[in-house]
């Protein structure tokens, strides 16, 4: 099923702490990253970030393998929520 970037971001933010899969291209080197993430994790967060992720088109998530990171919404390829794969387009 194909969805727009905005809808994908809403689905991830509103996942209610469920683990979801995401596939995206890293901004730093263009490599594809595929992983399991969840939103709403507060453990390990100290203070405020030096930037606002929303202003940089990023979504702050918890990577189940390596801790907190940000997903670049403009480079999102697909997401998997509750077993359904959604292909993300412009």
N, C-alpha and C positions, 0 to 999 in steps of 0.2 A: 504494500500500500504506500502511495506517495503522499507526503505532507510537506508543508512549507516550513522554513526555519523557525518562524515565530510560533507556530503550533508545536513544533518539536520542543522548543524551549519551555513552553507552557506545560507540556506533558511531563517533562523531566522535573520541573519545579513543583508540580502538583502530584508527584508520584507518592507522596505520603511516607517517605522513608523506605520505599521498596527498592531493592537492588535492580538496576537496569543496565543494559549493555549499550555502549556507544562506540562508534567508529568515526574517527576524524583525522585530519591532517594536522600535524604540529606546525605552529607558526615559525618556530625557531629553525627547523631544518627541512620541513616538508615531508617528513616520514609519516606513514600512517600509524596511528595508535588505535588499538582495540582493547577495551577493558570493561570491567564491572565497576559501577559507581552507585552512589546514593547521595541524596541531598539531605540537609537537616542535621548533619553530624556536627556537634559543638565541641566534642572532646578533642583536646590538643590545640584549640584555637586560643591564642594569647593576644590580647589587644585588638586594635583595628588595623585593617590593611592600609597600606600607604596609598592605595588607589581604589577607585570604585569599579568593580568588575563589570557592572552594567554599562558604564560609559565606554568600555573597551570591547563590547560585544562578547563578554566572557560569562560563563556560568560556573560558580564555585561549587565543587563537588568533593566527595570523599572517594578516593580510589581505593578499592578493597585490597589492593596489593601494596600500595606505597604511600598512603596518607592523602592529605589535602592537595588538590590541584585545581586548575581551571580548564574548562572546555571552551575552545573558540567556536562560537555558534556559527560564524560565517564559513567555517571549514568542516562542518558536520556532514558526514556522508550517510549514516544510518543510526537508528536507535532500536533497541529491542526492549519492550515493556510487556510483562506478563506473557511472554512467548510469542508475541506478535512483532514482526520486523517491519519497521517503517523506513522507507527510503526518503531522505531529506533532499529537497530541491530548493534552489534560490529563494 
